[in-house]
């Protein structure tokens, strides 16, 4: 095999450097860092990032009551306003009998991590032990117990490993940023991605994209640079897969795809996993309609995270595009089958993750998340279609006892001409 040309190496380095993720500010024992933003309550936020804990717009007023004797801040807003979870974790409800009809909800992320508490709630919208996504509704605000004032407020507190944190300072530093919950549910999380590799048959050289060998080398470099543990691939064609094996990448990554004895294999929707962090338990396939309703065999693998011993199912799909005529009918049928498969696997008690190029935006998201069957890393559980503001046709969904501490729809692979798709990346945590 010939060595890469210097220009190719330079382009690869530039592409990888563009993927650097800014670190989340550390959680301190006092003020939560030097960042000074006047109105964190007005920032635009989406899951799984840190949310401001109440709504009310200009009516919100942080009274900044934090002290050693009162390690919380009271945030005044309209009565009945919703209290939102600032970060993912597990919810626990506490009722102090002296508070009458007022409640406290604690959201505990795990170690290392944080605990936030939301008090003076007149109504609770979660249950004990429920896993929570950032931005999920916890309850409605009431008046402060024992107060003669009719004004309503939220008592909000934050605690880390070193004890209480100035809640107002923490909100200033953290709202809109990645939640500092690296040990969510007591696990380091699984780096999970969905990535359309751009099939070799689509790039013959001389155009916008290089031929597959250099693109594949850079794609694997991206997987390593981002520390991905599991990747659902699409358009990972046989020639690309064989080159992947010839380069020795199979020593680092395991893979699973449709390969029945005596039949032509289908590597295009392979699931790959990092052998140093994940163990293969079992694999199978199921069928969805593809172009013209023809059958496509897509993979399911059961993997075990080595560090935690916890298991989950991973599915990967590529629903048909309109390139060979209208395919909305077949995509809808495929999604119905995918939903049924998720329900079947959830019956085992294990969480289920599904990655894929769905070739639809809202038309994929809404049915996939209907009835709270799944959520995406950047959405909140909802009985209606809580469609996220930013999306593409590439998705990650999770069903069951799992939540997320990081999400990015990274466009750099397109900019670096590795593929014509973004790479969708999340950090997924399995509760048990």
N, C-alpha and C positions, 0 to 999 in steps of 0.2 A: 504494500500500500504506500502511496506517495504522501509526503508530509504536506500539511496545509501551507498555502502561500502566506507570506507575512501580512499582506493586506487582509486576508481572511481572518488571521489571528487577531489583528487589531480590531476588526469589526466585531469579532466575538467578545473581546475584552470590553469594548465600549458598551455592547449590549448587556453584558453582565453587570458592569458598574452602574448602569441605569436602573438596576433592580434593587439597589440598596434601600433597606427599610429604616426609617428614622426610629430610633429606640423610644419606647414609652418612658416618660419621666418616672423616676422611682418614687415610691410611697414613703414619705418621711414621717417622723414623729411629731413635727410641728407643722409649719406652713408648708403647703404642698408644692414648693418650687418657686422659681423666680418669675414665671410667666404671669403677666398682669393684663387681663382682659376685663374690660369694664362690665360687659354684659354677657356672661356665658349662657344666660337663659335665652338669648336670641340667636345662638349659633345653630346652623343647620346640621342636624345629626341623623345618622342612620345606624341601625344595628350592624355589628355588635359593639359599636363604640359607646363611650360613656355619655349618658343622657343627663340633662338637668332634671331634677326629680319631681318638678311640678309644672303645671301649665297655668296660663293666665296672662301672658304677654306683659303689658305695661303695669298690670295690677300686681305683679310679683315683686315683693320686696324682701330681700334677705336682711334680717335684723342683726345679723352677725353677733349672735349671743354666745359664741364659743368661749369657754374659759375652762380652767382646771376643775372648777366646781360644777360647771355645766358643759360637759364635752360634746356639745351639739349646737347647731344653729337653728333658729326658728325662721322659717320662710313663709311670709304672709301672702295669701292669695285669696281668690274667691272661694266661698263655701261650696263644697261639692266638687271642687276641682280634682282632677285625677293625679294621683301620685304614681310616678313611673319608676321602674327599676333602673338605677344608674348603670348597672353592670349585670352580667350573667351570674347565676349561682343557684342556690336552693333556698326556697322561702320557708320561713317559720313564723307562726302567728303567736303573739303574746297578748293576753288580756289582763290588765291590772284591775282587780275588782274596785279599787278606789277611783278608777277613771270612768266608772259608769259604762257608757256604750262606746268608749274610745278604745282603739286597738293599735298595736305596734306590729309591723311586719319587718323581720330581719331577712336580709339576703346575704348568704354566706357563700363565698366563692371556693374556699378550700385553701390549702397551704402549699406554696406561698400565695398569699392573696389578701383579700380584704373582706370586711363585714360592714354593710351599711344598714341603718335602721330608719324606719319611716313611722313616725308616731303621730297621734291625734287623728287617726283614721276613724271615720264614722261608719264606713262600710269596707269590707275586705273582699277583693275579687280573685284571690288565689287560695290555695289549700295548703295545709301543712305538708312539707316535704316535696312540694311541686318544684320542678326545675324551671328556671326563669331565663328569659332572653333579655338583653339590654333593651330598654324602652317598653317593656311589657307593663300593662296596667296592674297595680297592686291594690288600689283601693281609692276611696273618695275622702276628701278632707272634711273634718269637722272643727268645732271650736276647741280651744285648749281646755283640758279638764280643770275645773275649779275656777276658771276665769269668768269675771263678770262681763267681759267684752264679748260682743257677738261676732267679732272678726275671726276668721278661720286661718289656720296656719299648719304647716308641716314642721315637726321637729325632726331634723335630719342629722344623723351622725355617721362618722366614718372611723373605722378602727383597722389598723394593720398589725403586723407581728409585734411591733414595738408599743402598741397601745393606741389611744385615741389620737386622731389627726384633726387639725383645724378644718372643719367641713367646708367653710367658705373658701379658704385657700385651695383646698383640694378640687372644688368645682371649678375655680378659676383656671387651675392648671390642667384639668383632665377632661372637661366636657368636649366632646368631639374627637377625642383621641382613643387609641386602643386601650381597652380596660386592663389594668395591671393585675391580671388574674392568671398568671402563667401556670399555676397549679390548680386550675379549675377542676373540681370534683376529685382533687388529689392526683391528677395525672398531668404529664407534660404536654399532652395533646398530640394529635396526628396531623402532620402537614399533608393536606389533601388538595388535589387539583384536578381540573378538567381541562384537557388540552387537545385541540384539533391540530394534528401534526402537519397538515397539508400534504395530501397524497403525492407520491412520486410521479404518478401519471399526470399530475397537473403542472409539473415544472420540468421542462426539458432543456432549460438553459437558454441564455441569451435574452431573457425577459426580466421582469421585475424581481423574480425570485431565482435564487441559485438552485442547482440540482440538489437532490435529496441528501447526498453524503455530508456536505458541509452544514446543511440545515439541521440534520439529525445530531451531528456532533455538538452544535451550539444548543440544541434543545436539551440534550442530556446534561450539558454544562449548566443550563438554567435549572434543571431539576436538582442538581447537586448544590448549586449556589443558594437556592432557596430552601435546601434541607427537606425536600418533599419526601414523604413516607409512602404515599399511595397516589398514583396518577391514573385517571381514566382517560384513555387516548381514543381519538377518532382519526380516521384516514391513515392509520398506521399500516400501510400496505406491505405486502409480503417482501418486496425488495428492500424496503426500509427496515423491516423487522430482521431480515437476514443480515443486513449490514450492521444493525444493532448487536446481533449475536457475534458477528465476525470481529467487531471492535472490542469484544470482551466485556460489554456492559452487562451481560447476563451473570457475571460474577458478583455484581453489585445489586442488580434488580431481578426479582422473580417476575414471572408473567403468566397470564392465563388468557386463553382465547379458544374459539371453537376449532376443534381439531379431531373430528371423529375418525376412527380407524377406517381406512379404505376410501376416504373422501378428501376433497380439496379443503385445506384449512382456510380459516378466515381470521387473519390477524388484525383486521382494521379497527376493531373495537377492543383491543387488548387492555386488560388492567395490569399495571405493573406496580410492584411494591419493593421497598428497600429491605433487603434481607437482614441487615443489621438491626432493624427496629421492628419488623413485622414478620410473623410466622404464617405460612399458608396452612389452613386447616382443611378446606375442601373447596371444590369448584363445580359449577354446572353452567348450563346455558338455558335460555328460554327464547321463544320466537316472537318477533314483531314484524309487521308489514313494512316493506321498504318501497323502492320505486315500482309503481304499477301494482302494488300489493304483493310483490314477491317477498318470500320469507328471508329474514335476516336473523341469524343466531347471535344473540348478545350474551355477554358473560355475567356470572354472579360468582363472587368468591367470599368465603368466610375467612377472615384474617384475625390473628391474635396479636395485640400490641405486647411486645416483649417486656417493656418496663412495668406495665400494670397488670398483665395477664388477662385483660378484658378483650372481648371479641365483638365483632360487628360484621354485618354483611355489606358488601360493596357491589353495586350494579353500575354498568356503564352502557350508554346507548348513543345511537346516532339516528335520529328520526329523519325521514326523507325530506329533501328540499323540493322546490318547484322547478328545478332545472330540467326535468324531463316531463313537464306538464304539471298541472295543478296536483298538489299532494296533500292538501289540508285534510282530506278524508282519511288518508293513511296515517297522518300524524295523530289525528284524534283517536283512531283505533289503537295506535301504538301507546299513547298515553293511558288509555283505559287498561291496556294489558299491563303496563308498568305499574299503575296504581294497584291492580290486583296482585301483582307479584310482591309489592311492598307489604300489603296487608298479610299475605301468606307468610312472608319471612318475619314480620313483626309478631306473629303468633308464637314464635319460638321464645319471645321475651328479649331478643337482642335488638339493638338499634340497627337501622338500615340507612346507608348513604347511597345516593344515586348521582352520578356525574354524567354529563353528556352535552352534545350539540343537538339541541331540540329543534333547531330551525324555526323557532317561534319565540317571541318575547312574552307578552301578556297571555297569549293563547296557550302557552305552555305553563306559565306560572300559576294562573288561576285554577285550572283543574288539578295540577299537581299538589297544590296546597289546600284544596277544598276540604271542608270538614276537619281542618287541622291535621290532615294526614301527615303532611310534611311542612317544614319551613326551610327557607334558604338562609344562608348565613347573614344576609343583609335585610331580613324581614322579621316580622313579629307574628307569633301565632294569632290567627284570626279566623272567625267563622265566615267572614266575607273575604274578598280578594284584596289583601293588603299589599298591593303591588308596589315594589320599591321604585324609587325615582330613577335610579340608574340601573341599566340592565343591558344584556345582549342576548343572543340566541344560545349562549353557552351558560349552563347552570350547574349548581350543586344544590342538592336537597338532602335533608335528613329527616328520618322518622324515628320517634322513640326517645330513649333516655340519652340524649346527646345535645350539646350546645357548642357555641363557637366563641373564641376569644380574639379572632383576627379574620379580616376579609379584605381581599383586593381583587379587582378586575383589572389586571395589568396589561396595558397596551404595548409594552416595550417589545414583545416578540413580533408584533406587526411592524413597529418602527424599525426593528433590526432585520426585517424581512426573513424571519425564520418561518413564519406562517402568515396566513391571512386572517387569523383569529387572535383574540387576547388569550392569556392564560388566566383562568379563574382559580384563585388560591384561597384556602381557609385553614385555620387551625381548629380542628374538631376535637372535642373532649367527650369521652364516653363515661357516663356516670357510674355504671357497674357492669 
